[in-house]
Amino acid sequence: HSNKREDRDDMSAGEIVAAVGLKNVKTGDTICDEKNKILLESMDFPEPVVSVSLEPVSKVDQDSLIKALVKLGDEDPTFQVSTSSETGQTIISGMGELHLEILVERLLREFRVRANIGKPIVAYREALTSPVSDVEAKFIRQSGGRGQYGHVVINVKPNDPGKGYHFENKIVGGVIPREYIPSIDKGIQEALKNGVIAGYPIEDVRVELIFGSYHEVDSSEMAFKISGSMAIQDACKKAKPRLMEPIMKIEIIVPSEYLGDVMGDISARRGKIDGMEQRKKAQVVKANVPLNNMFGYVTDLRSITQGRAVFHMEFSHFQQVPSSVQDEIIERVHGKAS
């Protein structure tokens, strides 16, 4: 039973046990005998889709907050911590509104850390929808003494969903020396972290470096890194970029008398009903709904069904945002920036 503790000298496959005193162990690590070392296949965890800002209530809580967040991150690979480059705020990211609520509650209960929490922020992505060829960029600076010179030509096209970033060097004849190729790749990857629509990361991109030139004196790794960044930014603008939003798969168990109201509410949230089935005296509704429209759904569902419905939600995939909604998001982002 869960309320009883029993010491064990050994364990076998399928058993769930608790180990004490493992200070340098993280979720996903393999624990084995030093004399018989094995490494089990690691788990793949999805990227977080929701973020909130977190600020300690007092200076005393600041140090405790950092230590607590590191501890939570070690336990939960789907939880990430970062710092906003614009505001300097601590940003925590997870797999949903409830996920972050539980983590914040644990901060107070387990670590005695008090913090103020901002409004949830959806982690949008940007994606290219059209290939572009022969995109050229030159970075030339001459200000006395040694200058800067970098020149690249690239082809860019969308990669298959989920395949991420792929860079291919097709330079022939040494028009760009080999030692500068990694700098071009690095410049492209860094530029893709801030998209051309609203500053969200651009994913699933294939880049081919096909031509360029260099100067024996003025060329440098930095010059080619900047020219790579300039080229990919120009290419992305021409590749018909679109904003992508996280879509959540939800399953709602609702009494039959409230079925119509629940389905109407899902439609109002831009949701798409995938199917329904009967489970005893209740109906099970399966749907895909944009995450941005799911904030506060726990309270709304209770109100609609008088507290008699329950639901489960998990991340499904990214999907293009409708044009009207994209315009709203861009306006909101640039409004915040200004």
N, C-alpha and C positions, 0 to 999 in steps of 0.2 A: 504494500500500500504506500501511497505517496507521503503519508505522515509518519512512516517508520523508516529508520535508517539501519542498513545492514552492511557490515564490513565484508568485502569480498577480496579473496586472494587472486582470483582469476575471473575471466568473463569469456563469453563465446558470441559468435555472430548472431545479430538480431537483438541482443540485450541492450538496454539503455542504462547507463551508469553515470554517476557523478564523480569527478576527480577533483581533489582539493590541492591547492598550492601550485598550479601550473601558471606561473607568472608570464612566461614568454610564448604562450600558445594562443593562436587566433583561430577563429572559425574557418574550417577548410583544411587545417593542418592534419597530417597523419601522425598518430602516436604509435610507436612500435618499440620492440626490444632492440637495444643498441647492438646486440650480437646477431640480430636477424632483421636487417633494415629493409623496409618496404616503403613504397610511396604510392598511395592510392590516387586515382584520377581526381583532379581538382574540379570543383563545381563552378559553373558559369552563373553569375548573378546579373540580373538586368540593371540598367542604369536608372537612377532615381528620376521620378517624374514630377515631384512636388518639392518646393522649397519654402522655408519661412526664415525671417530674420530673428536673431536671438540676442538679447542684450542683458547682461547681468544687472540686477537691481542695485548693487553697491560694489565698491572697489574690492571689498572682502570676498565677494562672490566671483570675481574675475578669474583668479587663479584656480579656484575650485571648479569653475565651469570648464576651463580648458582641459583639466585632468579628467573630468567626468565625460566630456565628449570624446576624448581619445579612448577611454575605456569602452564606451558604448560602440564606437567604431570598430574596435577589435572584436567585439562580440557579434556585431551585425554588419556583414559586408554590403548590404543594400542601403546602409546609412552613411552619408558622406558629409564632411564639414569643410567649408571654404570661407574665404574672406572676400567681401565685395570690394573690387578695386575702386569703385566710385564713392561708396559711403564709408568703407572701413568696417562695416557691420559683419558680425559672424553669421553665416548662412548655413542652416542645416537642411539636408535634402533626404527624402525617403520615398517610399512606394505609394504613399497615399496620405490623406488627411488624418485618418485614424492612426496610422503608423507613427506619424510625427507627434500626435497627441499623447500616445503611450510613452514615447521616448521622453517628452517634456515632463510627463507625470513621474517618470522614473528619476529624472534629474532631481526633483523635489523630494521624492520619497526615499530613494537609496543614497543620494549624494548630498542631500540637504542644500541644494543650489537653487536660489530663487532667480528667475529670469523673466523678462518681458518678451512676449512673442508677437511678431508682426503677422500680417495677413498672408495666407498661403499664396505662393507664386507658381504658376505652371511652367514646367521646363519644356518650352517649345524647341523645335529644331527647324533648320532650313534645308531644302533639298533642291537640286538642279533637275530640270525636266527636259532639257534639250542639249545635244552636243554642240560644241563650238570648236573651230579649228584655227590654227595659225594665229593665236593670240600672242602679240609681241609686247615686250616691255624692256625699256632701257633705263638704267639708272646711271646718270653721269653727273659728277660734281668736280669742279675745278676751282680751287680757291688758293692758288699759290702752292708751290711744292707738289708733292704727290697727290693726285686726284683720286676719284673713285669711278670705276667703270664696270658695269655688269649688263649683259644683254641676253635675254632668253626668249624662246618661242615655244609655246606649249599647245597641246590639244587637250581638251577637257570634255568628259562626258559623265552622265550619271552612272553610278555603279549599281549592281543589283541590291535591293533592299536588304539591310543587315550585313552587307559585305564590307562596309567601312571604307577606309581610304586606301588607294593603291597608286603607287608611283612607279613609272617605268622610264628608264633612261634609254632613249633611242638616238643619242648623239653618235655620229660616226665621223671619222677623220680628225678627231681631236679639236673641233671648233670651240669646245669648252673643255679645259683640262679636267681630268678626273677628280682632282682634289676639291673642285668647286661644286661638284654635283650634290654632295650631302647638304651643303649650305642652301642650295636652291630648294631641295626637298624640305628642309627645316623651315625655310621662309614660307613655303606654301602651306605646310601644316599649321604653323602659328596663325596665318591669316584666316584659315578655315575655322578657327575657334570663334571668330566674330563675323557673323554673316552680313550680307549686304542689304538685307531687308530690314531687320530689326535687331541685329547684333547677336542672334542666337547661333549656336554651332551649326556648321554645314557638314552633313555626314553622307556616306555612300558616294564617294567621288573617285573617278579614275583620271589620272593625269599622265600625259606622255610629254616628256621633254624631247623636242625634235630638232631644235636648232638654236643658235646663239652665236656670240662672239666674245672675245676677251681682249684686253690690252695688257701687254707684257709687264708694264710698270704699274698702271693704275688699278688693275683688277685685284679684288680681294674677296675673301669669304663673305665679309659683311656686304659688299656691293652686290654679290650674286644672291645673297639671302634677301636683300631688299628688292631686287629685280624679280625674284620668284614670287614674293609677296604681292608686288604690283601686278604681275601677270595674272595670278589666280583671282585677285579682286576684280580685275577687268573682265576676266573670263566668266566669273560667276554672275556678274551683272548682265552679260549677254546670253546666259544659258537659261533664261526664263525661270528664275528661282521662285519657289513657293514656300510658304510657311507650313510646317507640319505640326500637328497637335497630338498629344498622347490620348489614345482611345482606351477606355476601361471596359472590361468584360464584367457585367454584373448579373447576379442571379437573385431574384426577389421571390420570397415565399409569402404569398398574400391570400387571405380569405377571399372566396369567389365574389362576395358582395362588393369588395373594393377594387376588383380587377380593372374595371373601366377607368376609374380615377387614376390608378397607378400607371396604366398604359398611356393615358392622356398626358400625365406629368412627364413621362419618359420622352414622349414626342416633343413636348415643349422644351425639353433640354437638348434638342437635336439628336436624340437617341434613335437607334434602329433596333426594332424587335427582331430577335433571331429565332424565337420559338417559344412555345408554351407546352406544359404538360401538367397533368393532375397528379397530386401527391396527397393521398387520403382525402381530407376535406378542403385542402388548399390548392391553389394554383401556383406553379413555378414559372416565372417569367424570366427568359434569358434575353439579354440585350447588350448592345455596344453603345456607350455614351461618352462624349468628349469629357475629359477630366475637368476642364474648366467649368463645366456646368454641373459638376457633382458636389461642389462644396456646400456643406450644410444639408446634404440629402438625408442624413440620419434624422434630423429634427423634422424636416418636411414630410418624410415617409411616416413618421409617428403621427403627425398631425392628420394626414390624409386617411390613415387606417385606424385611428384611435389606438395606436400603439400595438396593433395586432400583426404587423408585418415585420419581417426581418430580411436583411440582404447581405450578400457577400460581393466584394469587388476586388478585382486584380487587373494589373496592366495587361493589355492585349497587343497593341501595335501603334505605330504612328500613321497618321492619315492627313492628306491635304486639307487645309482649312478653307472653307468657302470664301470667296472673294470679299463678300460684305463683312464677314467676321475678321478676315485678315486686315482690312482697312481699319477696323476698330482697334485691333491689337497694335498695329503700327502707330496709330495716333496716340494710343495710351503710352506706349514705350517712349516715343519721341517727346511726348508731353512731360514724362518723368525726367527725361534727360535734360530738358530745357528748364 
